[in-house]
Amino acid sequence: HPFYGYSVLSIRYDTLENRSEDIAALLKAYENAIEDINAKPDAWTEILSGNNLVPAPILENYQVPQFPLASVPTEEQWMDVVDWANSKGLFEGSSDYNQSVTDQYLP
């Protein structure tokens, strides 16, 4: 399911409060990297090879995927993950979407 290839960035609340400009800069740099990768996916083959990120036997046919741009999950998506984590015993209780998710720092 390649459409599930999302990264999750989790940042402590105290870090958000005390270093909000740094967090915004980090997310902007992250977004710039995604835009660069998406614009020229074939340009990254050498880096993937040189850092052993893709095994050599499949590198010739490997296609760098398109990465999603910055966004936050919908409340429905958030609750789906919370419910799943609860069902697996990974998380107990509930988690308020509005206290856990913000797009305030996105580029």
PDB file as gemmi writes it, atoms N, CA and C in Angstrom:
CRYST1    1.000    1.000    1.000  90.00  90.00  90.00 P 1                      
ATOM      1  N   HIS A   1       0.836  -1.190   0.000  1.00  0.00           N  
ATOM      2  CA  HIS A   1       0.000   0.000   0.000  1.00  0.00           C  
ATOM      3  C   HIS A   1       0.879   1.251   0.000  1.00  0.00           C  
ATOM      4  N   PRO A   2       1.386   1.663  -1.129  1.00  0.00           N  
ATOM      5  CA  PRO A   2       2.284   2.817  -1.150  1.00  0.00           C  
ATOM      6  C   PRO A   2       1.636   4.114  -0.685  1.00  0.00           C  
ATOM      7  N   PHE A   3       0.315   4.188  -0.730  1.00  0.00           N  
ATOM      8  CA  PHE A   3      -0.340   5.421  -0.292  1.00  0.00           C  
ATOM      9  C   PHE A   3      -0.350   5.547   1.230  1.00  0.00           C  
ATOM     10  N   TYR A   4       0.172   4.536   1.948  1.00  0.00           N  
ATOM     11  CA  TYR A   4       0.295   4.624   3.396  1.00  0.00           C  
ATOM     12  C   TYR A   4       1.698   5.021   3.821  1.00  0.00           C  
ATOM     13  N   GLY A   5       2.532   5.450   2.908  1.00  0.00           N  
ATOM     14  CA  GLY A   5       3.919   5.754   3.215  1.00  0.00           C  
ATOM     15  C   GLY A   5       4.127   7.117   3.837  1.00  0.00           C  
ATOM     16  N   TYR A   6       3.547   7.346   4.965  1.00  0.00           N  
ATOM     17  CA  TYR A   6       3.683   8.638   5.617  1.00  0.00           C  
ATOM     18  C   TYR A   6       4.693   8.569   6.744  1.00  0.00           C  
ATOM     19  N   SER A   7       5.354   9.675   6.984  1.00  0.00           N  
ATOM     20  CA  SER A   7       6.241   9.802   8.131  1.00  0.00           C  
ATOM     21  C   SER A   7       5.479  10.537   9.222  1.00  0.00           C  
ATOM     22  N   VAL A   8       5.795  10.199  10.442  1.00  0.00           N  
ATOM     23  CA  VAL A   8       5.167  10.857  11.579  1.00  0.00           C  
ATOM     24  C   VAL A   8       6.261  11.554  12.368  1.00  0.00           C  
ATOM     25  N   LEU A   9       6.084  12.824  12.602  1.00  0.00           N  
ATOM     26  CA  LEU A   9       7.014  13.583  13.419  1.00  0.00           C  
ATOM     27  C   LEU A   9       6.306  13.922  14.720  1.00  0.00           C  
ATOM     28  N   SER A  10       6.923  13.535  15.805  1.00  0.00           N  
ATOM     29  CA  SER A  10       6.348  13.785  17.122  1.00  0.00           C  
ATOM     30  C   SER A  10       7.311  14.683  17.892  1.00  0.00           C  
ATOM     31  N   ILE A  11       6.799  15.786  18.402  1.00  0.00           N  
ATOM     32  CA  ILE A  11       7.632  16.763  19.087  1.00  0.00           C  
ATOM     33  C   ILE A  11       7.013  17.057  20.446  1.00  0.00           C  
ATOM     34  N   ARG A  12       7.846  17.025  21.469  1.00  0.00           N  
ATOM     35  CA  ARG A  12       7.343  17.276  22.827  1.00  0.00           C  
ATOM     36  C   ARG A  12       6.760  18.685  22.936  1.00  0.00           C  
ATOM     37  N   TYR A  13       5.749  18.809  23.769  1.00  0.00           N  
ATOM     38  CA  TYR A  13       5.058  20.081  23.940  1.00  0.00           C  
ATOM     39  C   TYR A  13       6.012  21.169  24.424  1.00  0.00           C  
ATOM     40  N   ASP A  14       6.886  20.849  25.386  1.00  0.00           N  
ATOM     41  CA  ASP A  14       7.802  21.865  25.908  1.00  0.00           C  
ATOM     42  C   ASP A  14       8.778  22.344  24.825  1.00  0.00           C  
ATOM     43  N   THR A  15       9.142  21.459  23.906  1.00  0.00           N  
ATOM     44  CA  THR A  15      10.001  21.862  22.792  1.00  0.00           C  
ATOM     45  C   THR A  15       9.243  22.796  21.859  1.00  0.00           C  
ATOM     46  N   LEU A  16       7.985  22.497  21.601  1.00  0.00           N  
ATOM     47  CA  LEU A  16       7.169  23.387  20.767  1.00  0.00           C  
ATOM     48  C   LEU A  16       7.065  24.776  21.388  1.00  0.00           C  
ATOM     49  N   GLU A  17       6.893  24.815  22.700  1.00  0.00           N  
ATOM     50  CA  GLU A  17       6.760  26.104  23.379  1.00  0.00           C  
ATOM     51  C   GLU A  17       8.066  26.890  23.382  1.00  0.00           C  
ATOM     52  N   ASN A  18       9.177  26.198  23.637  1.00  0.00           N  
ATOM     53  CA  ASN A  18      10.452  26.876  23.834  1.00  0.00           C  
ATOM     54  C   ASN A  18      11.281  27.061  22.564  1.00  0.00           C  
ATOM     55  N   ARG A  19      10.982  26.298  21.530  1.00  0.00           N  
ATOM     56  CA  ARG A  19      11.804  26.365  20.317  1.00  0.00           C  
ATOM     57  C   ARG A  19      10.933  26.366  19.058  1.00  0.00           C  
ATOM     58  N   SER A  20       9.848  27.094  19.103  1.00  0.00           N  
ATOM     59  CA  SER A  20       8.894  27.072  17.993  1.00  0.00           C  
ATOM     60  C   SER A  20       9.514  27.526  16.671  1.00  0.00           C  
ATOM     61  N   GLU A  21      10.408  28.515  16.695  1.00  0.00           N  
ATOM     62  CA  GLU A  21      11.046  28.967  15.456  1.00  0.00           C  
ATOM     63  C   GLU A  21      11.946  27.874  14.882  1.00  0.00           C  
ATOM     64  N   ASP A  22      12.651  27.150  15.757  1.00  0.00           N  
ATOM     65  CA  ASP A  22      13.502  26.045  15.298  1.00  0.00           C  
ATOM     66  C   ASP A  22      12.660  24.931  14.684  1.00  0.00           C  
ATOM     67  N   ILE A  23      11.521  24.651  15.288  1.00  0.00           N  
ATOM     68  CA  ILE A  23      10.633  23.602  14.767  1.00  0.00           C  
ATOM     69  C   ILE A  23      10.103  24.012  13.397  1.00  0.00           C  
ATOM     70  N   ALA A  24       9.699  25.261  13.261  1.00  0.00           N  
ATOM     71  CA  ALA A  24       9.210  25.743  11.964  1.00  0.00           C  
ATOM     72  C   ALA A  24      10.314  25.653  10.907  1.00  0.00           C  
ATOM     73  N   ALA A  25      11.554  25.984  11.274  1.00  0.00           N  
ATOM     74  CA  ALA A  25      12.677  25.896  10.332  1.00  0.00           C  
ATOM     75  C   ALA A  25      12.964  24.446   9.956  1.00  0.00           C  
ATOM     76  N   LEU A  26      12.902  23.549  10.929  1.00  0.00           N  
ATOM     77  CA  LEU A  26      13.098  22.122  10.657  1.00  0.00           C  
ATOM     78  C   LEU A  26      12.053  21.620   9.668  1.00  0.00           C  
ATOM     79  N   LEU A  27      10.801  21.955   9.909  1.00  0.00           N  
ATOM     80  CA  LEU A  27       9.726  21.493   9.031  1.00  0.00           C  
ATOM     81  C   LEU A  27       9.833  22.104   7.636  1.00  0.00           C  
ATOM     82  N   LYS A  28      10.305  23.332   7.539  1.00  0.00           N  
ATOM     83  CA  LYS A  28      10.507  23.951   6.227  1.00  0.00           C  
ATOM     84  C   LYS A  28      11.627  23.229   5.478  1.00  0.00           C  
ATOM     85  N   ALA A  29      12.718  22.908   6.160  1.00  0.00           N  
ATOM     86  CA  ALA A  29      13.821  22.176   5.527  1.00  0.00           C  
ATOM     87  C   ALA A  29      13.363  20.789   5.091  1.00  0.00           C  
ATOM     88  N   TYR A  30      12.571  20.148   5.919  1.00  0.00           N  
ATOM     89  CA  TYR A  30      12.021  18.823   5.604  1.00  0.00           C  
ATOM     90  C   TYR A  30      11.135  18.901   4.358  1.00  0.00           C  
ATOM     91  N   GLU A  31      10.314  19.928   4.300  1.00  0.00           N  
ATOM     92  CA  GLU A  31       9.432  20.132   3.145  1.00  0.00           C  
ATOM     93  C   GLU A  31      10.250  20.402   1.876  1.00  0.00           C  
ATOM     94  N   ASN A  32      11.304  21.198   2.002  1.00  0.00           N  
ATOM     95  CA  ASN A  32      12.172  21.469   0.851  1.00  0.00           C  
ATOM     96  C   ASN A  32      12.811  20.184   0.337  1.00  0.00           C  
ATOM     97  N   ALA A  33      13.243  19.319   1.251  1.00  0.00           N  
ATOM     98  CA  ALA A  33      13.844  18.045   0.848  1.00  0.00           C  
ATOM     99  C   ALA A  33      12.831  17.183   0.102  1.00  0.00           C  
ATOM    100  N   ILE A  34      11.610  17.126   0.593  1.00  0.00           N  
ATOM    101  CA  ILE A  34      10.563  16.343  -0.074  1.00  0.00           C  
ATOM    102  C   ILE A  34      10.286  16.902  -1.468  1.00  0.00           C  
ATOM    103  N   GLU A  35      10.220  18.215  -1.581  1.00  0.00           N  
ATOM    104  CA  GLU A  35       9.991  18.827  -2.892  1.00  0.00           C  
ATOM    105  C   GLU A  35      11.126  18.489  -3.860  1.00  0.00           C  
ATOM    106  N   ASP A  36      12.376  18.516  -3.365  1.00  0.00           N  
ATOM    107  CA  ASP A  36      13.524  18.171  -4.215  1.00  0.00           C  
ATOM    108  C   ASP A  36      13.468  16.717  -4.666  1.00  0.00           C  
ATOM    109  N   ILE A  37      13.163  15.821  -3.745  1.00  0.00           N  
ATOM    110  CA  ILE A  37      13.072  14.395  -4.082  1.00  0.00           C  
ATOM    111  C   ILE A  37      11.956  14.163  -5.089  1.00  0.00           C  
ATOM    112  N   ASN A  38      10.803  14.748  -4.842  1.00  0.00           N  
ATOM    113  CA  ASN A  38       9.662  14.559  -5.744  1.00  0.00           C  
ATOM    114  C   ASN A  38       9.919  15.144  -7.135  1.00  0.00           C  
ATOM    115  N   ALA A  39      10.666  16.239  -7.200  1.00  0.00           N  
ATOM    116  CA  ALA A  39      10.917  16.897  -8.485  1.00  0.00           C  
ATOM    117  C   ALA A  39      11.852  16.079  -9.376  1.00  0.00           C  
ATOM    118  N   LYS A  40      12.838  15.426  -8.768  1.00  0.00           N  
ATOM    119  CA  LYS A  40      13.830  14.659  -9.541  1.00  0.00           C  
ATOM    120  C   LYS A  40      14.151  13.354  -8.818  1.00  0.00           C  
ATOM    121  N   PRO A  41      13.226  12.425  -8.787  1.00  0.00           N  
ATOM    122  CA  PRO A  41      13.451  11.194  -8.024  1.00  0.00           C  
ATOM    123  C   PRO A  41      14.658  10.387  -8.495  1.00  0.00           C  
ATOM    124  N   ASP A  42      14.979  10.424  -9.779  1.00  0.00           N  
ATOM    125  CA  ASP A  42      16.119   9.649 -10.281  1.00  0.00           C  
ATOM    126  C   ASP A  42      17.463  10.224  -9.844  1.00  0.00           C  
ATOM    127  N   ALA A  43      17.483  11.463  -9.415  1.00  0.00           N  
ATOM    128  CA  ALA A  43      18.728  12.104  -9.005  1.00  0.00           C  
ATOM    129  C   ALA A  43      19.272  11.553  -7.690  1.00  0.00           C  
ATOM    130  N   TRP A  44      18.499  10.751  -6.995  1.00  0.00           N  
ATOM    131  CA  TRP A  44      18.883  10.288  -5.663  1.00  0.00           C  
ATOM    132  C   TRP A  44      19.439   8.870  -5.656  1.00  0.00           C  
ATOM    133  N   THR A  45      19.531   8.241  -6.813  1.00  0.00           N  
ATOM    134  CA  THR A  45      19.990   6.854  -6.892  1.00  0.00           C  
ATOM    135  C   THR A  45      21.389   6.689  -6.311  1.00  0.00           C  
ATOM    136  N   GLU A  46      22.284   7.601  -6.623  1.00  0.00           N  
ATOM    137  CA  GLU A  46      23.663   7.497  -6.129  1.00  0.00           C  
ATOM    138  C   GLU A  46      23.717   7.594  -4.605  1.00  0.00           C  
ATOM    139  N   ILE A  47      22.925   8.470  -4.036  1.00  0.00           N  
ATOM    140  CA  ILE A  47      22.884   8.597  -2.575  1.00  0.00           C  
ATOM    141  C   ILE A  47      22.318   7.327  -1.956  1.00  0.00           C  
ATOM    142  N   LEU A  48      21.266   6.791  -2.548  1.00  0.00           N  
ATOM    143  CA  LEU A  48      20.685   5.543  -2.046  1.00  0.00           C  
ATOM    144  C   LEU A  48      21.704   4.416  -2.104  1.00  0.00           C  
ATOM    145  N   SER A  49      22.445   4.347  -3.176  1.00  0.00           N  
ATOM    146  CA  SER A  49      23.461   3.310  -3.352  1.00  0.00           C  
ATOM    147  C   SER A  49      24.632   3.525  -2.397  1.00  0.00           C  
ATOM    148  N   GLY A  50      25.156   4.731  -2.367  1.00  0.00           N  
ATOM    149  CA  GLY A  50      26.330   5.039  -1.549  1.00  0.00           C  
ATOM    150  C   GLY A  50      26.114   4.853  -0.066  1.00  0.00           C  
ATOM    151  N   ASN A  51      24.890   4.990   0.377  1.00  0.00           N  
ATOM    152  CA  ASN A  51      24.571   4.831   1.798  1.00  0.00           C  
ATOM    153  C   ASN A  51      23.905   3.497   2.098  1.00  0.00           C  
ATOM    154  N   ASN A  52      23.920   2.600   1.115  1.00  0.00           N  
ATOM    155  CA  ASN A  52      23.334   1.260   1.277  1.00  0.00           C  
ATOM    156  C   ASN A  52      21.887   1.307   1.755  1.00  0.00           C  
ATOM    157  N   LEU A  53      21.126   2.249   1.233  1.00  0.00           N  
ATOM    158  CA  LEU A  53      19.722   2.381   1.614  1.00  0.00           C  
ATOM    159  C   LEU A  53      18.808   1.497   0.779  1.00  0.00           C  
ATOM    160  N   VAL A  54      19.280   1.100  -0.394  1.00  0.00           N  
ATOM    161  CA  VAL A  54      18.552   0.175  -1.265  1.00  0.00           C  
ATOM    162  C   VAL A  54      19.552  -0.896  -1.685  1.00  0.00           C  
ATOM    163  N   PRO A  55      19.223  -2.170  -1.519  1.00  0.00           N  
ATOM    164  CA  PRO A  55      20.159  -3.237  -1.891  1.00  0.00           C  
ATOM    165  C   PRO A  55      20.567  -3.141  -3.366  1.00  0.00           C  
ATOM    166  N   ALA A  56      21.854  -3.335  -3.628  1.00  0.00           N  
ATOM    167  CA  ALA A  56      22.405  -3.213  -4.983  1.00  0.00           C  
ATOM    168  C   ALA A  56      21.645  -4.021  -6.036  1.00  0.00           C  
ATOM    169  N   PRO A  57      21.233  -5.270  -5.745  1.00  0.00           N  
ATOM    170  CA  PRO A  57      20.550  -6.048  -6.784  1.00  0.00           C  
ATOM    171  C   PRO A  57      19.235  -5.436  -7.282  1.00  0.00           C  
ATOM    172  N   ILE A  58      18.589  -4.623  -6.474  1.00  0.00           N  
ATOM    173  CA  ILE A  58      17.314  -4.046  -6.924  1.00  0.00           C  
ATOM    174  C   ILE A  58      17.422  -2.563  -7.284  1.00  0.00           C  
ATOM    175  N   LEU A  59      18.596  -1.991  -7.060  1.00  0.00           N  
ATOM    176  CA  LEU A  59      18.765  -0.553  -7.271  1.00  0.00           C  
ATOM    177  C   LEU A  59      18.475  -0.126  -8.710  1.00  0.00           C  
ATOM    178  N   GLU A  60      18.860  -0.950  -9.676  1.00  0.00           N  
ATOM    179  CA  GLU A  60      18.675  -0.591 -11.086  1.00  0.00           C  
ATOM    180  C   GLU A  60      17.201  -0.380 -11.442  1.00  0.00           C  
ATOM    181  N   ASN A  61      16.320  -1.139 -10.814  1.00  0.00           N  
ATOM    182  CA  ASN A  61      14.887  -1.043 -11.109  1.00  0.00           C  
ATOM    183  C   ASN A  61      14.094  -0.293 -10.042  1.00  0.00           C  
ATOM    184  N   TYR A  62      14.784   0.169  -9.005  1.00  0.00           N  
ATOM    185  CA  TYR A  62      14.098   0.836  -7.898  1.00  0.00           C  
ATOM    186  C   TYR A  62      13.599   2.213  -8.334  1.00  0.00           C  
ATOM    187  N   GLN A  63      12.366   2.511  -7.983  1.00  0.00           N  
ATOM    188  CA  GLN A  63      11.787   3.819  -8.261  1.00  0.00           C  
ATOM    189  C   GLN A  63      11.572   4.550  -6.942  1.00  0.00           C  
ATOM    190  N   VAL A  64      12.188   5.695  -6.826  1.00  0.00           N  
ATOM    191  CA  VAL A  64      11.998   6.509  -5.630  1.00  0.00           C  
ATOM    192  C   VAL A  64      10.541   6.948  -5.605  1.00  0.00           C  
ATOM    193  N   PRO A  65       9.843   6.698  -4.495  1.00  0.00           N  
ATOM    194  CA  PRO A  65       8.423   7.060  -4.446  1.00  0.00           C  
ATOM    195  C   PRO A  65       8.216   8.568  -4.320  1.00  0.00           C  
ATOM    196  N   GLN A  66       7.032   9.006  -4.640  1.00  0.00           N  
ATOM    197  CA  GLN A  66       6.634  10.382  -4.377  1.00  0.00           C  
ATOM    198  C   GLN A  66       6.251  10.470  -2.900  1.00  0.00           C  
ATOM    199  N   PHE A  67       6.752  11.472  -2.232  1.00  0.00           N  
ATOM    200  CA  PHE A  67       6.460  11.650  -0.821  1.00  0.00           C  
ATOM    201  C   PHE A  67       5.387  12.717  -0.649  1.00  0.00           C  
ATOM    202  N   PRO A  68       4.496  12.528   0.317  1.00  0.00           N  
ATOM    203  CA  PRO A  68       3.450  13.530   0.543  1.00  0.00           C  
ATOM    204  C   PRO A  68       4.025  14.801   1.159  1.00  0.00           C  
ATOM    205  N   LEU A  69       3.461  15.919   0.786  1.00  0.00           N  
ATOM    206  CA  LEU A  69       3.871  17.191   1.369  1.00  0.00           C  
ATOM    207  C   LEU A  69       3.289  17.321   2.773  1.00  0.00           C  
ATOM    208  N   ALA A  70       3.765  18.301   3.486  1.00  0.00           N  
ATOM    209  CA  ALA A  70       3.385  18.485   4.885  1.00  0.00           C  
ATOM    210  C   ALA A  70       1.878  18.594   5.065  1.00  0.00           C  
ATOM    211  N   SER A  71       1.394  17.864   6.030  1.00  0.00           N  
ATOM    212  CA  SER A  71      -0.026  17.909   6.374  1.00  0.00           C  
ATOM    213  C   SER A  71      -0.197  17.256   7.740  1.00  0.00           C  
ATOM    214  N   VAL A  72      -1.359  17.377   8.266  1.00  0.00           N  
ATOM    215  CA  VAL A  72      -1.694  16.685   9.513  1.00  0.00           C  
ATOM    216  C   VAL A  72      -2.851  15.735   9.228  1.00  0.00           C  
ATOM    217  N   PRO A  73      -2.979  14.696  10.049  1.00  0.00           N  
ATOM    218  CA  PRO A  73      -4.094  13.776   9.825  1.00  0.00           C  
ATOM    219  C   PRO A  73      -5.426  14.440  10.156  1.00  0.00           C  
ATOM    220  N   THR A  74      -6.470  13.953   9.512  1.00  0.00           N  
ATOM    221  CA  THR A  74      -7.813  14.399   9.877  1.00  0.00           C  
ATOM    222  C   THR A  74      -8.149  13.805  11.239  1.00  0.00           C  
ATOM    223  N   GLU A  75      -9.185  14.316  11.855  1.00  0.00           N  
ATOM    224  CA  GLU A  75      -9.597  13.762  13.147  1.00  0.00           C  
ATOM    225  C   GLU A  75     -10.003  12.299  12.994  1.00  0.00           C  
ATOM    226  N   GLU A  76     -10.642  11.968  11.885  1.00  0.00           N  
ATOM    227  CA  GLU A  76     -11.044  10.584  11.639  1.00  0.00           C  
ATOM    228  C   GLU A  76      -9.814   9.678  11.524  1.00  0.00           C  
ATOM    229  N   GLN A  77      -8.799  10.111  10.803  1.00  0.00           N  
ATOM    230  CA  GLN A  77      -7.569   9.328  10.687  1.00  0.00           C  
ATOM    231  C   GLN A  77      -6.897   9.175  12.045  1.00  0.00           C  
ATOM    232  N   TRP A  78      -6.857  10.247  12.807  1.00  0.00           N  
ATOM    233  CA  TRP A  78      -6.254  10.228  14.140  1.00  0.00           C  
ATOM    234  C   TRP A  78      -6.953   9.207  15.030  1.00  0.00           C  
ATOM    235  N   MET A  79      -8.280   9.255  15.057  1.00  0.00           N  
ATOM    236  CA  MET A  79      -9.030   8.333  15.912  1.00  0.00           C  
ATOM    237  C   MET A  79      -8.870   6.889  15.448  1.00  0.00           C  
ATOM    238  N   ASP A  80      -8.751   6.671  14.152  1.00  0.00           N  
ATOM    239  CA  ASP A  80      -8.524   5.331  13.627  1.00  0.00           C  
ATOM    240  C   ASP A  80      -7.223   4.758  14.185  1.00  0.00           C  
ATOM    241  N   VAL A  81      -6.172   5.564  14.222  1.00  0.00           N  
ATOM    242  CA  VAL A  81      -4.884   5.114  14.758  1.00  0.00           C  
ATOM    243  C   VAL A  81      -4.970   4.908  16.265  1.00  0.00           C  
ATOM    244  N   VAL A  82      -5.622   5.820  16.976  1.00  0.00           N  
ATOM    245  CA  VAL A  82      -5.784   5.672  18.424  1.00  0.00           C  
ATOM    246  C   VAL A  82      -6.554   4.394  18.736  1.00  0.00           C  
ATOM    247  N   ASP A  83      -7.631   4.144  18.013  1.00  0.00           N  
ATOM    248  CA  ASP A  83      -8.415   2.917  18.221  1.00  0.00           C  
ATOM    249  C   ASP A  83      -7.581   1.677  17.925  1.00  0.00           C  
ATOM    250  N   TRP A  84      -6.804   1.708  16.842  1.00  0.00           N  
ATOM    251  CA  TRP A  84      -5.944   0.580  16.491  1.00  0.00           C  
ATOM    252  C   TRP A  84      -4.901   0.343  17.588  1.00  0.00           C  
ATOM    253  N   ALA A  85      -4.256   1.424  18.051  1.00  0.00           N  
ATOM    254  CA  ALA A  85      -3.241   1.297  19.101  1.00  0.00           C  
ATOM    255  C   ALA A  85      -3.854   0.742  20.381  1.00  0.00           C  
ATOM    256  N   ASN A  86      -5.053   1.186  20.721  1.00  0.00           N  
ATOM    257  CA  ASN A  86      -5.755   0.638  21.888  1.00  0.00           C  
ATOM    258  C   ASN A  86      -6.020  -0.850  21.710  1.00  0.00           C  
ATOM    259  N   SER A  87      -6.460  -1.254  20.527  1.00  0.00           N  
ATOM    260  CA  SER A  87      -6.799  -2.662  20.286  1.00  0.00           C  
ATOM    261  C   SER A  87      -5.574  -3.565  20.360  1.00  0.00           C  
ATOM    262  N   LYS A  88      -4.389  -3.016  20.105  1.00  0.00           N  
ATOM    263  CA  LYS A  88      -3.144  -3.785  20.152  1.00  0.00           C  
ATOM    264  C   LYS A  88      -2.457  -3.686  21.512  1.00  0.00           C  
ATOM    265  N   GLY A  89      -3.060  -2.949  22.433  1.00  0.00           N  
ATOM    266  CA  GLY A  89      -2.459  -2.774  23.746  1.00  0.00           C  
ATOM    267  C   GLY A  89      -1.260  -1.836  23.741  1.00  0.00           C  
ATOM    268  N   LEU A  90      -1.115  -1.038  22.704  1.00  0.00           N  
ATOM    269  CA  LEU A  90       0.013  -0.116  22.591  1.00  0.00           C  
ATOM    270  C   LEU A  90      -0.261   1.223  23.259  1.00  0.00           C  
ATOM    271  N   PHE A  91      -1.519   1.458  23.511  1.00  0.00           N  
ATOM    272  CA  PHE A  91      -1.944   2.749  24.026  1.00  0.00           C  
ATOM    273  C   PHE A  91      -3.211   2.504  24.818  1.00  0.00           C  
ATOM    274  N   GLU A  92      -3.328   3.144  25.960  1.00  0.00           N  
ATOM    275  CA  GLU A  92      -4.547   2.982  26.750  1.00  0.00           C  
ATOM    276  C   GLU A  92      -5.201   4.338  26.945  1.00  0.00           C  
ATOM    277  N   GLY A  93      -6.492   4.351  26.847  1.00  0.00           N  
ATOM    278  CA  GLY A  93      -7.231   5.578  27.066  1.00  0.00           C  
ATOM    279  C   GLY A  93      -7.559   6.286  25.772  1.00  0.00           C  
ATOM    280  N   SER A  94      -7.781   7.582  25.902  1.00  0.00           N  
ATOM    281  CA  SER A  94      -8.130   8.367  24.725  1.00  0.00           C  
ATOM    282  C   SER A  94      -7.104   9.483  24.564  1.00  0.00           C  
ATOM    283  N   SER A  95      -7.121  10.089  23.423  1.00  0.00           N  
ATOM    284  CA  SER A  95      -6.212  11.186  23.141  1.00  0.00           C  
ATOM    285  C   SER A  95      -6.994  12.243  22.384  1.00  0.00           C  
ATOM    286  N   ASP A  96      -7.022  13.438  22.923  1.00  0.00           N  
ATOM    287  CA  ASP A  96      -7.782  14.516  22.311  1.00  0.00           C  
ATOM    288  C   ASP A  96      -7.064  15.030  21.066  1.00  0.00           C  
ATOM    289  N   TYR A  97      -7.726  14.958  19.945  1.00  0.00           N  
ATOM    290  CA  TYR A  97      -7.160  15.381  18.659  1.00  0.00           C  
ATOM    291  C   TYR A  97      -6.662  16.825  18.721  1.00  0.00           C  
ATOM    292  N   ASN A  98      -7.481  17.723  19.237  1.00  0.00           N  
ATOM    293  CA  ASN A  98      -7.138  19.146  19.240  1.00  0.00           C  
ATOM    294  C   ASN A  98      -5.972  19.482  20.156  1.00  0.00           C  
ATOM    295  N   GLN A  99      -5.694  18.630  21.140  1.00  0.00           N  
ATOM    296  CA  GLN A  99      -4.542  18.848  22.007  1.00  0.00           C  
ATOM    297  C   GLN A  99      -3.304  18.116  21.499  1.00  0.00           C  
ATOM    298  N   SER A 100      -3.476  17.213  20.544  1.00  0.00           N  
ATOM    299  CA  SER A 100      -2.364  16.391  20.061  1.00  0.00           C  
ATOM    300  C   SER A 100      -1.874  16.765  18.668  1.00  0.00           C  
ATOM    301  N   VAL A 101      -2.713  17.391  17.868  1.00  0.00           N  
ATOM    302  CA  VAL A 101      -2.392  17.642  16.462  1.00  0.00           C  
ATOM    303  C   VAL A 101      -2.542  19.132  16.160  1.00  0.00           C  
ATOM    304  N   THR A 102      -1.542  19.685  15.472  1.00  0.00           N  
ATOM    305  CA  THR A 102      -1.619  21.081  15.044  1.00  0.00           C  
ATOM    306  C   THR A 102      -0.903  21.249  13.707  1.00  0.00           C  
ATOM    307  N   ASP A 103      -1.394  22.160  12.909  1.00  0.00           N  
ATOM    308  CA  ASP A 103      -0.701  22.498  11.667  1.00  0.00           C  
ATOM    309  C   ASP A 103      -0.013  23.857  11.782  1.00  0.00           C  
ATOM    310  N   GLN A 104       0.052  24.372  12.985  1.00  0.00           N  
ATOM    311  CA  GLN A 104       0.589  25.702  13.253  1.00  0.00           C  
ATOM    312  C   GLN A 104       2.025  25.878  12.757  1.00  0.00           C  
ATOM    313  N   TYR A 105       2.820  24.823  12.764  1.00  0.00           N  
ATOM    314  CA  TYR A 105       4.236  24.942  12.432  1.00  0.00           C  
ATOM    315  C   TYR A 105       4.564  24.503  11.010  1.00  0.00           C  
ATOM    316  N   LEU A 106       3.556  24.076  10.264  1.00  0.00           N  
ATOM    317  CA  LEU A 106       3.803  23.605   8.904  1.00  0.00           C  
ATOM    318  C   LEU A 106       4.175  24.766   7.984  1.00  0.00           C  
ATOM    319  N   PRO A 107       5.029  24.482   7.003  1.00  0.00           N  
ATOM    320  CA  PRO A 107       5.419  25.555   6.068  1.00  0.00           C  
ATOM    321  C   PRO A 107       4.254  25.977   5.179  1.00  0.00           C  
TER     322      PRO A 107                                                      
END                                                                             
